[in-house]
Amino acid sequence: MPSLFDPITLRGVTARNRIWLAPMCQYSVEAGDGVPTDWHLVHLGARATGGFGLVMTEAAAVTPEGRISPQDAGMWSDEQAEAWSRITAFVRAQGAVPATQLAHAGRKGSTSAPWRGEGPVTAEDGGWQAVAPTDVPFRGYATPRELTREEITEIVTAFADAARRAVAAGFDVVELHAAHGYLLHEFLSPLANLRTDEYGGSFDNRTRIVRETVDAVRAAVPERTALLVRLSATDWVAGGWTAEETVELSAQLAGRGVDLVDVSSGGLDARQEIPVGPGYQVPFARDVRAKAGIATGAVGLISDPAQAQAVLDEEAADVVLLARAALREPAWPLRAAHELGIEAPYPPQYARGAWR
């Protein structure tokens, strides 16, 4: 079985190990222009120096209306891409692979950063009209406007344009966010998608926008660029998106140029009942890997090095992605190497100590 510290190659990209930084919203763009700041440089750079094999940005919105909050970072302008390029250069210089997650928040857009309060943001405070497959609101949020067919096509194009900017900014890996109740996930789930046209109803129709987005992004980026998709394996609500549908869609994506499925769950419906515990989402990654024939990433309360290694030993996933553990400990991989008896990949500035 591979070690956490064995390299892994996806398409033309090789990560030095299988411990990856999961995308985590930072809500730290104060100007409201989507341009990443020094906070993003330090946040992501610290995990690169801390030994992570791949460092992924927070969800970068593909349009201004695709943000979760006015403080979100974006990838819809060249100004944003230029600011990201400084960050990708630093991450790469530390030996990590720079990756970005592209997203559209859908009906969960125009909402407050967590520490600024709950619920929707008004126009006076920089908010906007959220959009969705249908005008079904997320509980406690504003009612979204239903997208037209033309607007759906425009959003697919926006994802492709954002992917081109990401590559120009130095990102080697692009992940499409189709999880956690955001726009692409909203199309997947019958709980949020009540459309009666070719984007609603049947499994084939509900998954159409994800296939179209994958095809558009794959065509927009170089062959060597690795393409990932994050899926919520289940809505954890009766009548919603299911684990079986996740496997079926993942198998289709494997044939459309997707290199790895980042398997999470939930986030679409406030009625969800999730049996949270260490590694609670790992079984979903195992099923997708075994049944869909595609590499997977496992997430969800993975915090102990031995636990993370067990995910690989049990062939549940090809990589593990850390979020909370990485926030608590930016150099988690260095400690994991020590505990697992592997030579830690310390930066030279840290290897001998900084004393004189």
N, C-alpha and C positions, 0 to 999 in steps of 0.2 A: 504494500500500500504506500502511496506517496506521503511524504512528510509535509507538514505545514510549510517547511522551508525549502521544498523542492520548487523549482521554477515551473511555470505553466505558460504554454504558448497558445494564443487564440489568433488564428489567421496570421498576420504579420507582426503581432505584438507579444513580447515575452515579459511576464512579470517575474520578479526575482523570488517571490514566494506566493503562498496561497492565503495570506492574511490580508484582506482588503478592507479599506475604509468605506463604510456605507455612506450614502448621501444623507446629510442631515441639514435641515433648514436652519439658517443662522439669523434671518430677519435683521440684517445689519447694513442694508443700503439706505442710509439716512436721506440721501438726496431724492429718492423716489424715481431715479432714472435707470435702475437696473444695473448700474456699473459696480462691479465688485470693488472692495476697498482693502485697506491694509489689514482689516480684521480677517478677511478671507485668505490673504497671503500667509498670515501667521497661523491661523487655524489649520489650513491645509498643509502648510510648510512644516509645522511641528510634527504632523503625523508622517510626513515623508522622511524627516530626520529620525523619527521614532521607529523606522523599520518596516512600515507597511509596504506591501508589494505593489499595490495599486491604491491611488488616492482619488476618490470621486468627490466632485463638487456637490453642493446642495442642488435641488431642482432648479434649473435655469429655465425661466419662462421663454417660450418661443414667440409670444406676443405680449404687449403690455397688459391685455385683458386676461392673459394666461397666468398671471401672478397669483399667489395665494394672498399676499399682503402687499401694501405699497413699499415695504422694506425688502422685497425679494430681489434677488439677482436675476439677470436676464441674458439671453443670447439672440435678441432680435435686432441688435444694431452693431455696426462696425466699431463704435466706441466701446461697447461692452467687450467685444472680442479682443480689442487691443489691450484692455485692462486685464483680461484673463491671461493674455500671452505672458505677462510678467510672472504670473503665478505658475503657469505650466513650465516655464523655463526653470524656476527654482525647484519645483517638484522633481522634474527630470534630472536636474543636477545632483539630487540626493539619491538617485538610483531607483526612484519609484516611477510608476506609469501614471501619467495624468489622464484622468477620465472625467467626463461630465455627464450629468443626467439632464435630459431635455424633457420639459413638461408643460402641460396646460392644466390649470387648476379647475376649469369648468365651473360647476355650481358651488364649489368650495373656494372660489376666488372672491376678491374684495372683502377679505376678512382681516381681523386684527392680528398682529403679532401676539403670541401667547401672553407676554407680560404687559401688554397694553390693554387687556380686557378681552372679552369673548364677543363673538357675533360679527355682523357685517360692519364695514366701514362706509360712512356716508360720503357723498360727492365732495362735501366741504372739507373732509379730511383726506381727500385723495382717492376715494373709492370710485367704483365704476359698476356698470350693469353686468353681472355674471351671466354666462351662457352655459347651456347644457343640451344634451340630446332632446330632452323634453322639459317642460316647466314644472318639474317636481323638485321642491327644495330639500336640501339637507336640513334635518331638524335644528331649529334655532337660527337658520341662516335665511337670507333674502330669497325670494322666488326668482329663479333664473329665467332668462329668455331662451326659447327654443331656437336652435340653430337651423338655418336654411340649408338646403343641399349645397348651394354655392359657397356658403360660409364653411361647411365641412371641407370642401375641396381646398379652400384658402388655408385652413388650419393644417391640412396635410402638407401643403406647400410650405407653410411656415416652419414646420418641423424639418423639412429638407433644407430650407435656407439656413436655419439655425445650425444644422449639422455641418454645412459647408463652412460657416463661420467658426464653429468649434475646431474643425480640422486646421483652418488657417491660424487659429489661436494656439495651436500646438497640442491639442488633445489627441491621444492615440486611440481612445476608446469612447464610444458614445452609447449611452443607455437611454432607452425610451421608457418613460414612466407611465405604465398602464395599470397602476395599483393604487391602493389607499383612498379610493373614492374620488380620484381626480378624473379629468375629462375622458381619457381613453377607457378607463375602468367603468365610468358611467355608461358608456356605450355597451360594454360587455354585459352588464348586469340587468336582468329584467326588472329589478326593483327601481332602477333609475331611468331605464330606456323604455318608453312606451310608444315609440315611433311606429308608424304603420307603413313606412316606405322601405327602400332597400337597405336602410341602416337600422331597422328594428324588427322585432319578432323572432325569427328563427336564429339558431346559433350562427349560421353562415352570415346572416345579415348583421347581427349584433357585433360580430368580430370583423366585419368588413373594414372599418376605419383603421383597425390595428394592422391588418394586412396591407392596406394601402399606404399607411405611414411607414411601415417597415420597407416596403418596396421603394418608396420615394427616397427614404434616407439611404438605403443601400446603394441606390443609383447615384446619390449625391456625394458620396464619400469615396476615397480611394479603396481599392481592393484590400490593402493591408490593414485598414481601420477595422478594429473589432467592434461588432454591434451586439449590444445586450438589450434585453427587455425585462423590466421588472413587472411581475404579475402578482396580484393578490389571489392566492390559490382558492380561497373561498370567502364569501361575504359573512359567514357565520350567522346567516339568517335564512330561514326557510323560504324557498322560492327565489333565492338569489343565485349568483354565479357560484359554480361548484368546482370541487377538486377534479372531477372527471372532465369538465369542460376545459380546465386549465391544461390537463394532459393533452387533450385533443388539439387545442390551439398551439401548444408548445411544439407538438409534432409538425404542424403546418409551418410554424416559424423556422424550424430546423431546415426545412427545404427552401426557405426564402432568404437565406443568408444571415440569419441570426446565429451567433456563436455561443451564447450562454443565456439561460433564463435565471434571473435573480428572483427567487421565490419567497414572497412574503404572504400576508393575508390581511383581510379586514379593511376597515376604513371607509366603507361605502355607506353603511346604514347604522344610525345610532342605537338601533335595537340589538346589535351584535352581542353575542355572549361568547367570549373567548376564554378558553381554559389556559390562561397564561402560566407558564412555568419554564424552567431552563430548557432551551432547545425545542420549544413547543411547535415551531414551524418546520423543523428539520424533516419530519416525515413527508411533508408536501414536496420538498426538494428531492427526496429519495424517489418518490413516485414519478415525478416528472423525468428524472434522470433515467430511471429504469424503463419506463413505458413510452416516453417520447423520443428517446435516443438523442438527447442533447445534453451538453454540459450544464450544470446548475451551480448556483451559489446559495448557501444556506445562511439564514439570518434568524434572529429572535432569541434574545437572552443567552447568547453564547459569551461566556465571560471567563472561563477557566481554560488554560492551555491544554490540559489533558482532555477536556470536553471537546475543544475544537479539533484536536487530533483525532478523536474518536469519530467525528463526523466523516473524516476522510477514510479512516480505517473501515468503517461500516459501509463505504461506497454510497453514502447519502448525497454527497455533493463533491464538486471539484475544488471549490474554494469556500472560505467562510468570510462573511462580511460583518464587521463589528461596528456598533454605533455607540450605545451607552458606555460600554467598556472603554471605547476609544476616547470618549469625552473625559472619563475619569482618569485615564492613563494614556497620554499621547504616545508613549514608548512601549505600549503593551507587547509588540512583537519582540522587543529586546528582552523583556522579562520572560516571555514564553520560551525563547531560545535557551535561556539559562536553565529554566525548569525542566525542559525536555532534553537537556544535555547536548545542545547544538551550539556551535560557535556563533555568538551573537554578532549581527552585522552592524556594529557600532560605527557612527561617523568618525572619521579620524580625529575630529576636534574633541570627541568624547572618549575615545578609546584609551588614551593614556592619562586622562584627567587634565584639568585646566589650571593646575596650580603651578607656581614658580617658587 
